[in-house]
Amino acid sequence: MNSGFSRRITNARFCNLVCAQRVTREGKVKLRQCIQVRMDPLGKPEAKLETLEAEVAEVKQEFTAPASPRSRVATAVRALRHRNFRLFFAGQLISLIGTWMQTVAQSWLVYRITRSTLLLGTVGFASQIPVFLVAPLGGTVADRSNRHRIVIATQTASMLLAFILAVLTLTNHITVPEIMVLAAGLGVVNAFDIPARQAFLMDMVGREDLMNAIALNSSMFNGARIVGPAVAGVLVAWVGEGWCFFTNAVSYIAVIAGLLMMKIEHPVNLSKEASPLEHIIEGFRFAARTAPIRAILLLLGLVSLVGMPYSVLMPVFASEILHGGARELGWLMGATGIGALLGALSLAARVGVKGLGRLIARCAGGFGVSLIAFAFSKMFGLSLILLVPVGFTMMVQMASTNTLLQSMVPNNMRGRVVALYTMMFMGVAPFGAFFAGAIAHRIGAPWTVAIGGFACIVGAVAFGLILPSFRAQARELVLAQGMVAGAPAEEMTSRGVS
């Protein structure tokens, strides 16, 4: 067999793999039959090759025709065809609105009681440092145990903590130390909940719709981020913070009910012959030795450390810089949520991972630029507008990072790698919150946020410069996991995911 024939047949095989995964079920069968039937009886390849390639080209032309608006919408919400994910989506949407209400109300409560940026940052530190310390164990538990049951348990624990916070606030017994203890308790719960819940997406929708499920999950999170803070701002101004906490506690009933209604086929767990510590070390070693995963996680950690603390200082901007109150704080948080929702929806329409590496770098840099512009705004309306690109770039980077990581790891490593993602996203943030509160106490909130934005730009440039060095390895990892749906074969094999 000459080399030219071998190369062309290899490309045809890649067309079979890639195109079949991004079209309708009927189309998949047609393309696979087209290649299989013609390739099996090839006694004289040269005589049959032109017919084979003509049929493949005809089918590919049919598949790549411009999509109708209806088909584009169907593509953007394709993960919702799974009953379990629909139950999860509906329950989480209600619950997350309550979660955002509590987040805003708690920040405002602490600042109203203390008027201290340092204590505001300290409460943020207390709520998220457990994620950094405990998430590796949470990821290992997610790989070794039934993820469905873990998520039910963690959501129930979160509901109980919200009820306690509501009762203490409504009875006027709440103090900052009690807020810190409850915030730390919720952080421990999140250390188990987030790795299990993110890995649980695979159990609900399978590998084919995983990317879309991640994007829809982010869309849901940020849709709640728009509604929750706005409602919290009104409720805090009207009846106080305690009723926001109570509403959040009640909202957990929806997600717990949805989880109980699911029928899940529990995947095979890690062997329990090895100890949890050995599995934790294995997860760290895998991430450290895999260049694409290591680089993506380091950039995420940097942005979380120096950029994300802007949200902790938002009460300062609302009160002292923009001369508003709880209602204005809710609007500012909601503006960020609008941008983040738009970013998540833009990812939901994607059908492949090609280009996500470059997108991560650009969004990290864009996030930094947007933060600097917001930091020096003195007008409330302008600040609202500037927070939209802040939310957009932040969410696209975070969701793209999650998608790429989950596309490159085997299922038995998924919980532990998602735990590392959680550590870099939420676990590093408390250090940033603490340092941001302390620095803002010295130089003011605007300069603190601006310095963080500049550091994000530097990190994005560095990531972009080293991106070509691990492109081939990232491509091999993605192909090995079968996550190349939607990317033309020759583009995927030559350009990778960057």
C-alpha positions as CSV (number, residue, x, y, z in Angstrom):
1,M,0.0,0.0,0.0
2,N,1.6,3.3,-1.0
3,S,2.0,6.2,1.4
4,G,-0.5,8.5,-0.4
5,F,-3.3,5.9,-0.1
6,S,-2.5,5.3,3.6
7,R,-2.6,9.0,4.4
8,R,-6.0,9.5,2.6
9,I,-7.6,6.5,4.3
10,T,-6.4,7.7,7.7
11,N,-8.1,11.0,7.1
12,A,-11.3,9.2,6.0
13,R,-11.3,7.3,9.3
14,F,-10.9,10.5,11.3
15,C,-13.8,11.9,9.3
16,N,-15.9,8.9,10.4
17,L,-14.9,9.5,14.1
18,V,-15.4,13.3,14.2
19,C,-18.3,14.0,11.9
20,A,-20.4,11.1,13.3
21,Q,-20.4,12.6,16.7
22,R,-21.7,16.0,15.8
23,V,-24.8,15.2,13.8
24,T,-28.2,13.6,14.3
25,R,-28.6,9.9,15.2
26,E,-29.7,9.1,11.7
27,G,-26.7,10.8,10.2
28,K,-24.3,8.9,12.4
29,V,-25.5,5.6,11.0
30,K,-25.4,6.8,7.5
31,L,-21.8,7.9,7.7
32,R,-20.5,4.9,9.5
33,Q,-22.1,2.6,7.0
34,C,-20.7,4.6,4.2
35,I,-17.1,4.0,5.4
36,Q,-17.5,0.5,6.8
37,V,-19.2,-1.1,3.8
38,R,-16.8,0.3,1.3
39,M,-13.7,-0.4,3.3
40,D,-14.2,-4.0,4.3
41,P,-14.2,-5.5,0.8
42,L,-11.4,-3.4,-0.7
43,G,-9.3,-5.9,-2.5
44,K,-8.0,-3.3,-4.9
45,P,-7.9,-0.1,-2.9
46,E,-7.1,2.2,-5.8
47,A,-10.2,1.2,-7.8
48,K,-12.5,1.7,-4.8
49,L,-11.0,4.8,-3.3
50,E,-12.6,7.5,-5.5
51,T,-16.1,6.1,-4.9
52,L,-15.5,6.0,-1.1
53,E,-14.2,9.5,-0.9
54,A,-17.0,10.8,-3.1
55,E,-19.6,9.3,-0.8
56,V,-17.8,10.7,2.3
57,A,-17.6,14.1,0.8
58,E,-21.3,14.0,-0.1
59,V,-22.3,13.1,3.5
60,K,-20.0,15.7,5.0
61,Q,-21.5,18.4,2.8
62,E,-24.9,17.4,4.0
63,F,-23.7,17.6,7.7
64,T,-21.9,20.9,7.3
65,A,-24.8,22.8,5.7
66,P,-25.9,25.9,7.6
67,A,-28.0,25.0,10.6
68,S,-31.5,26.4,11.1
69,P,-32.3,28.6,14.1
70,R,-34.3,25.7,15.6
71,S,-31.4,23.2,15.2
72,R,-28.9,25.8,16.7
73,V,-31.2,26.1,19.8
74,A,-31.4,22.3,20.0
75,T,-27.7,22.0,19.9
76,A,-27.3,24.6,22.6
77,V,-29.5,22.7,25.0
78,R,-28.8,19.2,23.9
79,A,-27.9,17.9,27.4
80,L,-31.5,18.6,28.5
81,R,-32.7,15.6,26.5
82,H,-31.5,13.5,29.5
83,R,-34.2,13.2,32.2
84,N,-31.8,13.1,35.1
85,F,-30.1,16.3,33.9
86,R,-33.5,18.0,33.5
87,L,-34.3,17.2,37.1
88,F,-30.9,18.4,38.2
89,F,-31.2,21.6,36.2
90,A,-34.6,22.6,37.5
91,G,-33.8,21.9,41.1
92,Q,-30.4,23.6,41.0
93,L,-31.8,26.7,39.3
94,I,-34.2,27.3,42.3
95,S,-31.5,26.5,44.9
96,L,-28.8,28.6,43.3
97,I,-31.0,31.7,43.4
98,G,-31.2,31.2,47.2
99,T,-27.5,30.6,47.4
100,W,-26.7,33.9,45.7
101,M,-29.2,35.7,47.9
102,Q,-27.3,34.4,51.0
103,T,-23.9,35.3,49.5
104,V,-24.9,38.9,49.0
105,A,-26.8,39.2,52.3
106,Q,-24.0,37.7,54.3
107,S,-21.4,40.1,52.8
108,W,-23.7,43.1,53.5
109,L,-24.4,41.8,57.1
110,V,-20.7,41.6,57.9
111,Y,-20.0,45.0,56.5
112,R,-23.0,46.6,58.2
113,I,-21.9,45.2,61.6
114,T,-18.2,45.9,61.3
115,R,-17.6,48.5,58.5
116,S,-14.3,46.8,58.1
117,T,-12.8,45.6,54.8
118,L,-10.4,43.4,56.8
119,L,-13.2,41.5,58.5
120,L,-15.0,41.3,55.2
121,G,-12.0,39.6,53.7
122,T,-11.6,37.4,56.7
123,V,-15.1,36.0,56.5
124,G,-14.4,35.2,52.8
125,F,-11.2,33.5,53.8
126,A,-13.1,31.4,56.4
127,S,-15.7,30.3,53.9
128,Q,-13.3,29.1,51.3
129,I,-10.1,28.0,53.0
130,P,-11.7,24.6,53.8
131,V,-12.2,24.0,50.1
132,F,-8.4,24.4,49.6
133,L,-7.6,22.1,52.5
134,V,-10.3,19.4,52.1
135,A,-11.1,19.3,48.3
136,P,-8.4,16.6,47.5
137,L,-10.1,14.3,50.0
138,G,-13.5,15.3,48.5
139,G,-12.3,14.4,45.0
140,T,-11.0,11.0,46.1
141,V,-14.4,10.3,47.8
142,A,-16.1,11.2,44.6
143,D,-14.0,8.7,42.7
144,R,-14.4,6.0,45.3
145,S,-18.1,6.3,46.2
146,N,-21.6,6.9,44.8
147,R,-21.6,10.5,43.6
148,H,-25.4,10.6,43.6
149,R,-25.6,9.9,47.3
150,I,-22.7,12.3,48.0
151,V,-24.5,15.2,46.3
152,I,-27.8,14.4,48.2
153,A,-25.9,14.4,51.5
154,T,-24.0,17.7,50.8
155,Q,-27.1,19.5,49.7
156,T,-28.9,18.4,52.8
157,A,-26.0,19.6,55.0
158,S,-26.0,23.0,53.2
159,M,-29.7,23.4,53.9
160,L,-29.2,22.8,57.6
161,L,-26.4,25.4,57.8
162,A,-28.6,27.9,56.1
163,F,-31.4,27.3,58.5
164,I,-29.1,27.8,61.5
165,L,-27.8,31.1,60.0
166,A,-31.3,32.3,59.4
167,V,-32.5,31.5,63.0
168,L,-29.5,33.3,64.6
169,T,-30.0,36.3,62.4
170,L,-33.7,36.6,62.8
171,T,-33.4,36.3,66.6
172,N,-30.6,38.9,66.7
173,H,-28.1,36.5,68.2
174,I,-25.7,36.6,65.2
175,T,-22.1,37.8,65.6
176,V,-19.1,37.9,63.3
177,P,-17.5,34.8,65.0
178,E,-20.7,32.8,64.5
179,I,-20.8,33.9,60.8
180,M,-17.2,32.7,60.4
181,V,-17.9,29.3,62.0
182,L,-21.0,28.7,59.8
183,A,-19.1,30.0,56.7
184,A,-16.3,27.5,57.4
185,G,-18.8,24.7,57.9
186,L,-20.3,25.5,54.5
187,G,-16.8,25.5,53.0
188,V,-16.2,21.9,54.3
189,V,-19.4,20.8,52.8
190,N,-18.5,22.5,49.4
191,A,-15.1,20.6,49.5
192,F,-17.1,17.4,49.1
193,D,-20.0,18.8,47.1
194,I,-18.3,20.5,44.2
195,P,-16.0,17.7,43.0
196,A,-18.8,15.2,43.3
197,R,-21.4,17.4,41.6
198,Q,-19.1,18.3,38.7
199,A,-18.1,14.7,38.2
200,F,-21.8,13.7,38.5
201,L,-22.5,15.6,35.3
202,M,-20.8,12.7,33.4
203,D,-23.1,10.2,35.2
204,M,-26.2,12.1,34.1
205,V,-25.4,12.9,30.4
206,G,-22.5,10.7,29.3
207,R,-19.4,11.8,27.5
208,E,-21.1,12.9,24.3
209,D,-23.1,15.8,26.0
210,L,-20.6,16.5,28.8
211,M,-19.4,19.8,27.3
212,N,-22.9,21.1,26.8
213,A,-23.9,20.0,30.3
214,I,-21.0,22.0,31.8
215,A,-21.9,25.1,29.8
216,L,-25.6,24.8,30.7
217,N,-24.7,24.3,34.4
218,S,-22.6,27.5,34.2
219,S,-25.6,29.2,32.5
220,M,-27.9,28.1,35.3
221,F,-25.4,29.3,37.9
222,N,-25.1,32.7,36.4
223,G,-28.8,33.1,35.6
224,A,-29.3,32.6,39.4
225,R,-26.5,35.1,39.9
226,I,-28.6,37.8,38.1
227,V,-31.8,37.1,40.0
228,G,-30.4,36.2,43.4
229,P,-28.4,39.4,44.2
230,A,-31.2,41.6,42.9
231,V,-33.8,39.9,45.1
232,A,-31.4,40.0,48.0
233,G,-30.8,43.7,47.7
234,V,-34.6,44.3,47.8
235,L,-35.2,41.9,50.7
236,V,-32.3,43.2,52.8
237,A,-33.5,46.8,52.4
238,W,-37.1,45.7,53.1
239,V,-37.0,43.0,55.9
240,G,-33.3,42.4,56.6
241,E,-30.7,39.7,56.0
242,G,-32.3,36.9,58.0
243,W,-35.1,36.3,55.6
244,C,-32.6,36.0,52.7
245,F,-30.9,33.2,54.7
246,F,-34.3,31.5,55.4
247,T,-35.3,31.7,51.7
248,N,-32.0,30.0,50.8
249,A,-32.6,27.2,53.2
250,V,-36.1,26.5,51.8
251,S,-34.7,26.6,48.2
252,Y,-32.6,23.5,48.9
253,I,-35.8,21.4,49.0
254,A,-36.1,21.7,45.2
255,V,-32.7,20.3,44.4
256,I,-32.9,17.5,47.0
257,A,-36.3,16.5,45.6
258,G,-34.9,16.4,42.1
259,L,-32.0,14.3,43.1
260,L,-34.2,11.8,44.9
261,M,-36.3,11.4,41.7
262,M,-33.3,10.5,39.6
263,K,-32.5,7.0,38.3
264,I,-28.7,6.8,38.0
265,E,-26.5,3.9,36.9
266,H,-23.6,4.2,39.3
267,P,-20.3,3.9,37.4
268,V,-17.5,1.6,38.5
269,N,-15.5,3.1,41.3
270,L,-11.8,3.2,42.0
271,S,-10.5,0.0,43.7
272,K,-10.5,0.5,47.4
273,E,-7.4,-1.7,47.8
274,A,-5.3,1.5,47.8
275,S,-5.7,4.0,50.6
276,P,-7.4,7.4,50.1
277,L,-4.0,9.0,50.7
278,E,-2.5,7.0,47.8
279,H,-5.3,8.1,45.6
280,I,-4.9,11.7,46.5
281,I,-1.2,11.6,45.8
282,E,-2.0,9.9,42.5
283,G,-4.3,12.7,41.5
284,F,-1.6,15.4,42.3
285,R,1.0,13.4,40.4
286,F,-1.2,13.1,37.3
287,A,-1.8,16.9,37.2
288,A,1.8,17.8,37.9
289,R,3.2,15.6,35.2
290,T,0.6,16.5,32.5
291,A,1.7,19.8,31.1
292,P,-1.6,21.1,29.6
293,I,-3.5,20.3,32.9
294,R,-0.7,21.9,35.0
295,A,-0.6,25.1,33.0
296,I,-4.4,25.5,32.9
297,L,-4.7,25.0,36.6
298,L,-1.8,27.4,37.4
299,L,-3.4,30.2,35.3
300,L,-6.8,29.5,37.0
301,G,-5.1,29.7,40.4
302,L,-3.5,33.0,39.6
303,V,-6.7,34.6,38.4
304,S,-8.6,33.3,41.5
305,L,-5.8,34.7,43.8
306,V,-5.5,38.2,42.4
307,G,-8.6,38.8,40.3
308,M,-11.6,37.1,41.9
309,P,-11.3,39.0,45.2
310,Y,-12.9,42.0,43.6
311,S,-16.3,40.4,44.5
312,V,-15.3,40.5,48.2
313,L,-14.7,44.2,48.0
314,M,-18.0,44.9,46.2
315,P,-19.8,46.2,49.3
316,V,-17.0,48.8,49.6
317,F,-17.5,49.9,46.0
318,A,-21.3,50.0,46.4
319,S,-21.1,52.0,49.7
320,E,-18.1,54.2,49.6
321,I,-17.1,54.6,46.0
322,L,-20.6,54.7,44.3
323,H,-22.4,56.0,47.4
324,G,-25.2,53.4,47.4
325,G,-26.6,50.7,49.7
326,A,-27.7,47.1,49.7
327,R,-29.9,47.6,46.6
328,E,-27.0,49.0,44.6
329,L,-24.8,46.1,45.7
330,G,-27.4,43.7,44.4
331,W,-27.5,45.5,41.0
332,L,-23.7,45.4,40.8
333,M,-23.6,41.7,41.5
334,G,-26.4,41.2,39.0
335,A,-24.5,43.0,36.3
336,T,-21.6,40.7,36.7
337,G,-24.1,37.8,36.5
338,I,-25.5,39.1,33.2
339,G,-22.0,39.0,31.7
340,A,-21.3,35.6,33.1
341,L,-24.6,34.2,31.8
342,L,-23.9,35.6,28.3
343,G,-20.4,33.9,28.4
344,A,-21.9,30.6,29.5
345,L,-24.5,30.7,26.8
346,S,-21.8,31.4,24.2
347,L,-20.0,28.2,25.3
348,A,-23.3,26.2,25.2
349,A,-23.5,26.7,21.5
350,R,-20.0,25.2,20.9
351,V,-19.7,21.6,19.7
352,G,-16.0,21.0,20.0
353,V,-12.9,21.9,22.1
354,K,-10.9,23.3,19.3
355,G,-9.7,26.8,20.2
356,L,-10.4,26.7,23.9
357,G,-6.8,27.1,24.9
358,R,-6.5,30.4,23.1
359,L,-9.9,31.4,24.4
360,I,-8.7,30.8,28.0
361,A,-5.7,33.1,27.5
362,R,-7.7,35.9,25.9
363,C,-10.4,35.8,28.5
364,A,-7.9,35.9,31.4
365,G,-6.4,39.0,29.8
366,G,-9.8,40.6,29.1
367,F,-10.8,39.9,32.7
368,G,-7.8,41.9,33.9
369,V,-8.4,44.8,31.5
370,S,-12.1,45.0,32.6
371,L,-11.2,44.9,36.3
372,I,-8.8,47.9,35.8
373,A,-11.5,49.9,34.1
374,F,-14.1,49.1,36.8
375,A,-11.7,49.9,39.6
376,F,-11.4,53.6,38.6
377,S,-15.1,54.2,37.7
378,K,-16.9,56.7,39.9
379,M,-20.3,56.5,38.2
380,F,-22.8,53.9,39.1
381,G,-24.1,53.4,35.6
382,L,-20.7,53.1,34.1
383,S,-19.7,50.6,36.8
384,L,-22.7,48.4,35.9
385,I,-21.7,48.4,32.2
386,L,-18.0,47.6,33.0
387,L,-19.0,44.6,35.2
388,V,-20.7,42.9,32.2
389,P,-17.3,42.1,30.5
390,V,-15.9,41.3,33.9
391,G,-18.5,38.6,34.3
392,F,-18.3,37.5,30.7
393,T,-14.6,36.9,30.5
394,M,-14.4,35.4,34.0
395,M,-17.1,32.8,33.2
396,V,-15.8,31.9,29.8
397,Q,-12.3,31.2,31.3
398,M,-13.7,29.2,34.2
399,A,-16.1,27.1,32.1
400,S,-13.6,26.6,29.3
401,T,-11.0,25.4,31.9
402,N,-13.5,23.0,33.4
403,T,-14.4,21.7,29.9
404,L,-10.8,21.2,28.8
405,L,-9.9,19.5,32.0
406,Q,-12.8,17.1,31.9
407,S,-12.1,16.4,28.2
408,M,-8.5,15.3,29.0
409,V,-9.0,13.0,32.0
410,P,-10.2,9.4,32.3
411,N,-13.4,8.8,34.2
412,N,-11.6,7.1,37.2
413,M,-9.5,10.3,37.6
414,R,-12.3,12.8,37.1
415,G,-13.3,13.5,40.7
416,R,-9.7,14.2,41.7
417,V,-8.9,16.4,38.8
418,V,-12.1,18.3,39.4
419,A,-11.1,18.6,43.0
420,L,-7.8,20.3,41.9
421,Y,-9.9,22.6,39.7
422,T,-12.0,23.4,42.7
423,M,-8.9,24.1,44.8
424,M,-7.6,26.5,42.2
425,F,-11.0,28.2,41.6
426,M,-12.4,28.4,45.1
427,G,-9.7,27.2,47.4
428,V,-7.1,29.8,46.4
429,A,-9.7,32.5,46.5
430,P,-9.7,32.8,50.3
431,F,-6.1,33.8,50.3
432,G,-6.9,36.4,47.7
433,A,-9.9,37.6,49.7
434,F,-7.8,37.9,52.9
435,F,-4.9,39.7,51.2
436,A,-7.3,41.9,49.2
437,G,-9.1,43.0,52.4
438,A,-5.7,43.7,54.1
439,I,-4.3,45.6,51.1
440,A,-7.6,47.6,50.6
441,H,-7.4,48.6,54.2
442,R,-4.0,50.2,53.4
443,I,-4.3,51.6,49.8
444,G,-8.1,51.4,49.1
445,A,-10.3,49.1,47.2
446,P,-9.8,50.7,43.7
447,W,-6.0,50.3,43.6
448,T,-6.3,46.8,45.1
449,V,-8.6,45.6,42.3
450,A,-6.5,47.4,39.6
451,I,-3.3,45.7,40.7
452,G,-5.1,42.3,40.6
453,G,-6.3,43.1,37.1
454,F,-2.7,43.8,35.9
455,A,-1.5,40.5,37.4
456,C,-4.2,38.7,35.4
457,I,-2.9,40.3,32.2
458,V,0.6,39.2,33.0
459,G,-0.5,35.6,33.6
460,A,-2.6,35.5,30.4
461,V,0.4,36.7,28.3
462,A,2.7,34.0,30.0
463,F,0.1,31.3,29.3
464,G,-0.3,32.3,25.7
465,L,3.5,32.2,25.2
466,I,3.8,28.6,26.5
467,L,0.6,27.3,24.9
468,P,2.2,26.0,21.7
469,S,4.6,23.9,23.7
470,F,1.9,21.5,25.0
471,R,-0.6,21.7,22.1
472,A,0.3,18.2,20.8
473,Q,0.0,16.6,24.2
474,A,-3.4,18.3,24.8
475,R,-4.6,17.0,21.4
476,E,-3.6,13.4,22.2
477,L,-5.3,13.5,25.6
478,V,-8.5,14.9,24.1
479,L,-8.5,12.3,21.3
480,A,-7.8,9.5,23.8
481,Q,-11.0,10.5,25.7
482,G,-13.1,10.6,22.6
483,M,-14.0,14.3,23.1
484,V,-13.3,15.6,19.5
485,A,-17.0,15.9,18.5
486,G,-17.6,18.6,16.0
487,A,-14.1,19.4,14.9
488,P,-13.0,18.5,11.4
489,A,-10.4,15.8,11.5
490,E,-7.6,17.5,9.7
491,E,-8.0,20.7,11.8
492,M,-8.1,18.7,15.0
493,T,-5.1,16.6,14.2
494,S,-3.0,19.5,13.0
495,R,-4.1,22.3,15.4
496,G,-5.2,20.6,18.5
497,V,-7.3,22.4,21.1
498,S,-5.4,25.7,21.2
